[in-house]
């Protein structure tokens, strides 16, 4: 476990890549900005059930992109939500959306900062709920430092909630997801040079270099426990939010799963960890 190595410019490369993709994502059908402004809610049912009632609570969303999930928790009753992301254009877009929905800074505020600097950057010293995911941890080389930072922001009696894509997916073949093809325990940075983005594979883009890491499930759980939080649950889910493997089929609930005649594997996981009161 510990710090994984990678190119020195990993943060700058990833920030440039994300900065460029903010307006593409904002205009995409995938994020459906107009639909979001009507519903004000993007949360997945399993997250709502596992996080529970947020009414009157404070919530910090780490690596929030442009804040749709963050603002969904405000819509669900959180007293004050704070979203943090390292992309300035993403944070500006989040602030614009909050204003469009009528949320002032006392209800929803957004901070542009690196996640590792979150404790110094956010307006309050602790929050009832620290929320993060989905597709966030793969952008970070040091999962121990991430866990220490996130845990330090959990108020006594509060909790950290993480929903994430299962790291086993990174080791399986892209077509069927049924063959072990890559090293599950690889420590190497995964450097990509792929144009486009997940909302539009054909989008013309310039900043295409990205650096990611895979974090085995045991490393994540151990890091959170070592940071002083009590693990309440670790749930593995048989569905995912996009067509991770060609063989997956979209269900009526919008999630993707293997066909009924195929063995199932974990595609996502969620974790809740509490700071004792």
N, C-alpha and C positions, 0 to 999 in steps of 0.2 A: 504494500500500500504506500503511500507517500507521493512525492512529487514525480510526475511523469515529465520526461524531457520532450522538447520539440523545437522548431525553429524560433529564433529570438524574436522575430516579428509577429508571432502568432496573434497577439492581441490587436495590433494595428491592422493586420490582414483581415481578421474576423470583423473588426469594427467597420472597415471600409466596405466589406461585403454586405454587412447588415444595413449600413447607412444607405447604400444604393438601393437595397430591396424594400425599404420602408414604403416609398410611394407606390411601388408595384403591388405590394401586399395590400396597402390601403385601398387601392382601386380594384382589387380582385374580387371575383365571385366567391372565392374561398372564405375571405373575411367578411364579405357582404356588409359593408359599412351601413348602408341604409337599413338593411334588415336588423342589424344590431341596434341601431338607434331606436327602432320600433320595439324590439323585444327586450333590449338592455341586458340580455342574458346569453352567455355562451357556455355555461358550465355543463359538464358531463354529469349524468345522473349518479354515477358511482362516486364522484367527488362530492357532490352535494350530500349524499347519504353518509359518507365517511367523515367529512368535515363537520357536519351537523349545523345547527342553528348558529348563525353569526350575528344575530340581532344585538346591537349595542356594543359589539366588540371592535377592537382595533385590529387591523390586518395589514401586514407588510407582504408585498409580492415581489420577490427577487427575480431578476431577469424577465421583466414583464412585457418585452417587445413594446407594442403601442397601446397596451392597457385594456384590451377588451375584457380579458378575464378579471383584471383588477376591478374594473368598473362594474362587472357582473356581481362581485361580492358586495359592492356598495348598494346595488339594486336589491340585493337579497337582505339588506338590513344592517350591514356593518356600519358602525358609527363613524369610523375614519379609515380609509384605505390609503396606503402609500405604495406606489409602484416605482421600482428602480430598474434601470437598464443602462448599459454603457453607450448606447446609441443616442446621440443628441437629437437627430431627426425623429427617432421613435418616441422620445419623451415629448418633443414638441407636438407631435401628432396626438399623443395621449392627452396632453393638456387641452388641445383643441376639441377633442371628442368629449372630455369631461365638461368643458364649457358649453358645448352643444347640448349636452344632456342636462345642464343646469346645476352641475355640481361645482361648488366653490372649493378653494383650497382647504377649508376646514373639514370638508367631507371627502375629497379625493385630491391628493397631491402626488406629484411625480418628480423624481430626482434622477438626473443623469450622472451616473458614477459606475465605476467598476464594482462588480459584486463583492470582490475581496475587500473593498473599502466601504462596504455598506454601513458598518457600525459608526463610522465617522460622518457619513454622508446623509443619513436619514434624519428626519426631524425629532424623533423620540428615541429614548434609550432602549425601550423594549415594547413588544406588541403581544397581544393576546394570541394571535395566530401569525406565524410566518409560513407563507404558502409559496410553493415553487413547482416547476414543471412547465410544460411538457416539452421535451426536447431541449433541456437547459444544461444538464450536467455534462453532456458530451463536449461542450465548448470550454471546459475547465480542466487544466492539467493537474491541479492539486485538490483532491476531494477531501483531504483532512482539513486543510485550511478553509475550504468552503463550509464544512460541517461546523467547525469552530466559530466561524463568522455567523452562520445562521443561528446556531444555538445561543450565541451571546445576545441575540436580539429577541429571544423568547422570554416573555415575562413569567414570573413564578405562577404556576398553575396553568400556564398557556402551553401551546404545542407548535411543533413544526409539522407541516404536512407536505409531502412530496408525492406527485404522480409523475411517472416517467415511463419511457419506452424500455422494455426489458433488454438488458445487455446481451442475452442469449441470441437475440435477433441479429446482432452484428457478426455472429459466428456462423450463421446458416446461409445456404445458397440463396441467391436472389429470386430464382424461379419458383421453387416449391416451398422453401423454408423447411425442408425435411432432411437435408444433408448437412453434416458438420463440415464446413468448408474453410473457415478461417479460425485463427487462434483466439479462443475466448479470453485467455489471460494475457493477450498482447499488451505490452507497455508502450508500444511505438505510437507516435503521433500519426494521425491519418490526414495526409495533406491532399486536398482535392483542387482541381482547376476546372470546375464544371460551370458553364454559363447557364443562365436561366435561374429559376427558383421553384420551390415546391408548389407555388400557386400558379405558375406559368412556366413550364419547362422550356418554352420557346422565347421567353422574354429576352430582348437584347440587353446584355449586361457587360460591364467592363471589369469591375472588381470581382473576379471569380475565384481567387485563391482563398481557401479556407483551411483551418486546422482544427481537428477534433481528436478526442480521446475516448476510449471505452473504459467503463468502470464496472468491474464485476460486482454482482449484487452483494457479495460478502464484504467488499471494500466499503460500499456505501453504508451498510448497516453498522459495520464496525466503527466507521468514522463518526456516525451520529451518536452511537453509544459512548464512545470515548470522549465526546464533547460534553458529556454530562446529562444527556437526556435519556429518559426511560422509554424504550421501544414499546409502544402500545400494540401495534400490529404491523405485519408485513403481508400484504395481499398480492397475489399474482393473478393476472387477468388473462383470459383466453381470447381477448379481442384487442384491436388497435384502431387508431383513428384514420389511417390511410392504407392504401394497398401496398403494404410493406413487401409482400411477396406476390408474384403474379397469380399464384393459385388461390389467394384469399378471395372471399366473396363478401359483398356488402349486404348486411342484414337490414331488416326493416327499421332497426334502431339507429342506423347510420354507421355502426361499427363493422369492421372487417374481421372475418374469422375463416379458418380452414373449412373446406367442404365437409359435410356431415360424415362422409365415408373416410375421412383422413384423421389420423391421431392429432390431438390438440397439443399445443405448446404454449408457454407463457409469452405473451406479446407485450404486455404492459405490467407495471407493478405500482403499488402505492404503499406509503409508509406514514405512520403517525408516531411521533415521539414527544413526550411531555416533560416539561420542567416541573419537578415536584414543588408544590406550594410551600 
